[in-house]
Amino acid sequence: MTNAPVSPSLFQPARLGDLHLPNRLVMAPMTRNRAAADGTPEPIMATYYAQRATAGLIIAEASTPNAVGQTYPNITAIHSGKHVVGWRRVTEAVAASGGRMFLQLQHGGRVGHPGTSGLTPLAPSRVPLPDTIHTPTGPQPAVVPVAMTTAQIRTTIADFAAAARNAMDAGFAGVEVHAANGYLLHQFLARNTNHRTDGYGGEVAHRTRFVVEVVRAVADAIGPAHVGVRIAPGLTVNGIEEGDTEQIYPVLLDALGKVGPAYLHVVFADPDQPLFQDIRRRWTGTLIANPVLGWGSPLPPDGGRAAAERLLAAGADLIALGRPFLANPDLVERLRTGAAINQVKDHGLMYTGGTAGYTDYPTLATAAPAHRRVPEPTTP
Ligand SMILES: Cc1cc2nc3c(=O)[nH]c(=O)nc-3n(C[C@H](O)[C@H](O)[C@H](O)COP(=O)(O)O)c2cc1C
């Protein structure tokens, strides 16, 4: 007789810190550039997130903790009273629809431009992004960033802590520290963007230090039960080449484990990858996994359910999906019933203003009857 553990269903409730989640599906953070130029969330964002409130948890889009951390035009921010007021409208609308939200905190580091923020970006070292960056006047070549002084490192850590307090004031249940996808924290982790020779560069214990200090400061500010951390081991977006992925993440996870955040969130998690299996073994807390659905390709017809269930079977506790939630406000219901899913209708509308491609995706209740049909079971 085997005693293999039975993995939970996607539709079973879970606990996260002091939150009760009605299901294990998490809406992944997605920048949609619908904020005002100063980073204040627009009222339309309350509608968009409230439409998706049946997610077990929503992780709201990357929001900058200070002015110099701004990546692109019209992204959201959380470093002023105005930002707090704008976000409060969003969290109240989501709570009124029965949902719960964390807010992702993202400092762009070298992924930023004076044409957008008015400031020269800060980074671990003077290594520019090998690409153009979208600005209000269109794509511009990246500039050489300023290598952060120790004082600037301290100020940035304090800005993350203050932004986390602002997020709690705005009604979020917690914040996710963005250490993935090639932004500032990932730039500290990677060899090709961190050439520092002080205590924040060089050996792995030094390159992981900034991330750990940010997470610790945020946890001290709002309590570790309200903090998550997003990582993307080995991901090469935004010109990142970590160099020693297998060494970085064990050291980072052991240090983060001592801080004890509510969850770790792994981007493009692959249950067959030894690194993912190692992360699951090392991380004793809640693990959110964001499966690989094929970047830029159409969504799988099952909306990602099979990929999600494979990750649950491999030990993930919660599953984050991005584009499936973008195109399907009622994704949980569609996955539960096997109903057909909406595809992303126009990739050109992902990062633009307005309601088109944002709040106008149909639910099963509003769709034409043909789209509501549950697929017939296949007979052998
Ligand atoms: C429009 C869009 C915006 C995104 N913005 C963010 C972001 O703000 N922060 C982040 O960590 N990831 C961001 N991502 C990545 C998603 O969180 C997710 O990792 C990715 O879309 C893969 O998941 P999926 O295949 O389920 O969409 C974004 C993705 C998309 C499509």
The ligand as a Tripos MOL2 file, in Angstrom:
@<TRIPOS>MOLECULE
LIG
   31    33     1     0     0
SMALL
NO_CHARGES

@<TRIPOS>ATOM
      1 C1          0.4620   42.4520  -19.3520 C.3       1 LIG1
      2 C2          1.4440   41.8110  -18.4040 C.ar      1 LIG1
      3 C3          1.9950   42.5760  -17.3950 C.ar      1 LIG1
      4 C4          2.8630   41.9840  -16.4640 C.ar      1 LIG1
      5 N1          3.3210   42.7340  -15.4180 N.ar      1 LIG1
      6 C5          4.0140   42.1370  -14.4050 C.ar      1 LIG1
      7 C6          4.2850   42.8400  -13.2060 C.ar      1 LIG1
      8 O1          3.8600   43.9820  -12.9970 O.2       1 LIG1
      9 N2          5.0190   42.1950  -12.2640 N.ar      1 LIG1
     10 C7          5.4680   40.9150  -12.4310 C.ar      1 LIG1
     11 O2          6.1250   40.3780  -11.5430 O.2       1 LIG1
     12 N3          5.1700   40.2190  -13.5530 N.ar      1 LIG1
     13 C8          4.4270   40.7900  -14.5260 C.ar      1 LIG1
     14 N4          4.0480   40.0540  -15.6150 N.ar      1 LIG1
     15 C9          4.3460   38.6160  -15.6560 C.3       1 LIG1
     16 C10         3.1680   37.8130  -15.0840 C.3       1 LIG1
     17 O3          2.9990   38.0350  -13.6910 O.3       1 LIG1
     18 C11         3.3670   36.2970  -15.3170 C.3       1 LIG1
     19 O4          4.5530   35.8970  -14.6640 O.3       1 LIG1
     20 C12         3.4760   35.9670  -16.8060 C.3       1 LIG1
     21 O5          2.4320   36.6000  -17.5380 O.3       1 LIG1
     22 C13         3.3970   34.4420  -17.0390 C.3       1 LIG1
     23 O6          2.1700   33.9320  -16.5380 O.3       1 LIG1
     24 P1          0.9500   33.6010  -17.5310 P.3       1 LIG1
     25 O7          1.5000   32.6780  -18.5980 O.co2     1 LIG1
     26 O8         -0.0700   32.9200  -16.6460 O.co2     1 LIG1
     27 O9          0.4820   34.8990  -18.1190 O.co2     1 LIG1
     28 C14         3.2100   40.6240  -16.5830 C.ar      1 LIG1
     29 C15         2.6740   39.8760  -17.6270 C.ar      1 LIG1
     30 C16         1.7820   40.4510  -18.5170 C.ar      1 LIG1
     31 C17         1.1600   39.5950  -19.5830 C.3       1 LIG1
@<TRIPOS>BOND
     1     1     2 1
     2     2     3 ar
     3     2    30 ar
     4     3     4 ar
     5     4     5 ar
     6     4    28 ar
     7     5     6 ar
     8     6     7 ar
     9     6    13 1
    10     7     8 2
    11     7     9 ar
    12     9    10 ar
    13    10    11 2
    14    10    12 ar
    15    12    13 ar
    16    13    14 ar
    17    14    15 1
    18    14    28 ar
    19    15    16 1
    20    16    17 1
    21    16    18 1
    22    18    19 1
    23    18    20 1
    24    20    21 1
    25    20    22 1
    26    22    23 1
    27    23    24 1
    28    24    25 2
    29    24    26 1
    30    24    27 1
    31    28    29 ar
    32    29    30 ar
    33    30    31 1
@<TRIPOS>SUBSTRUCTURE
     1 LIG1         1 GROUP 0 **** ****
